[in-house]
Amino acid sequence: MADLKYEIVQSLGVIGTSAAGWTKELNLISWNGREPKFDIRDWSPDHEKMGKGVTLSRDEFNALCELIKKD
């Protein structure tokens, strides 16, 4: 598998924390040098390991925010 390169450009907040200390976070992340996208996923305390997550473009993130506001 090819190396996955990422840079957390901006940490927007922690959504929750597991008993093992992993945090579910909302961040702006640049994957493989591309334009940063909104990203929700679990991270180990040292940010060396990550769980599966969801990556959203700005338009998708804005649409999600609108859906949440309707609730």
C-alpha positions as CSV (number, residue, x, y, z in Angstrom):
1,M,0.0,0.0,0.0
2,A,1.3,3.5,-0.8
3,D,2.2,5.9,1.9
4,L,-0.7,8.1,2.9
5,K,0.5,11.7,3.6
6,Y,-1.6,14.1,5.6
7,E,-1.3,17.4,7.3
8,I,-3.8,18.6,9.8
9,V,-4.1,22.2,8.6
10,Q,-6.6,23.3,11.3
11,S,-8.0,21.5,14.2
12,L,-11.7,22.5,14.5
13,G,-12.6,20.6,17.6
14,V,-13.1,17.3,19.5
15,I,-16.6,15.7,19.1
16,G,-16.0,13.0,21.7
17,T,-13.4,10.8,23.5
18,S,-13.4,7.0,23.8
19,A,-12.4,5.1,27.0
20,A,-9.1,4.2,25.2
21,G,-8.3,7.9,24.9
22,W,-9.0,8.2,21.1
23,T,-10.8,11.3,20.0
24,K,-13.3,11.8,17.3
25,E,-12.3,15.1,15.7
26,L,-13.4,17.6,13.1
27,N,-10.3,18.9,11.3
28,L,-9.3,20.5,8.0
29,I,-6.8,18.0,6.5
30,S,-4.7,18.1,3.4
31,W,-4.4,14.6,2.0
32,N,-1.4,13.9,-0.2
33,G,-0.7,17.6,-0.7
34,R,-4.2,18.4,-2.0
35,E,-6.5,21.2,-1.0
36,P,-7.7,20.8,2.6
37,K,-11.1,19.2,3.2
38,F,-13.3,18.8,6.3
39,D,-12.6,15.5,8.0
40,I,-14.4,13.6,10.8
41,R,-12.5,10.6,12.2
42,D,-11.1,8.9,15.3
43,W,-7.4,9.7,16.2
44,S,-5.1,8.1,18.7
45,P,-3.8,10.5,21.4
46,D,-0.5,11.1,19.4
47,H,-2.3,11.5,16.0
48,E,-0.1,8.7,14.6
49,K,-3.0,6.3,14.1
50,M,-6.4,7.0,12.7
51,G,-9.7,5.2,12.3
52,K,-12.0,5.3,9.2
53,G,-13.6,8.6,8.7
54,V,-15.6,10.9,6.4
55,T,-14.0,13.6,4.3
56,L,-16.2,16.4,2.9
57,S,-15.7,19.2,0.5
58,R,-16.7,22.7,1.6
59,D,-20.0,22.4,-0.3
60,E,-20.7,19.0,1.3
61,F,-19.8,20.3,4.7
62,N,-22.1,23.3,4.2
63,A,-24.9,21.0,3.1
64,L,-24.4,18.8,6.2
65,C,-24.6,21.9,8.4
66,E,-27.9,22.9,6.8
67,L,-29.3,19.5,7.4
68,I,-28.2,19.6,11.1
69,K,-29.9,23.1,11.5
70,K,-33.2,21.6,10.3
71,D,-33.3,19.2,13.2
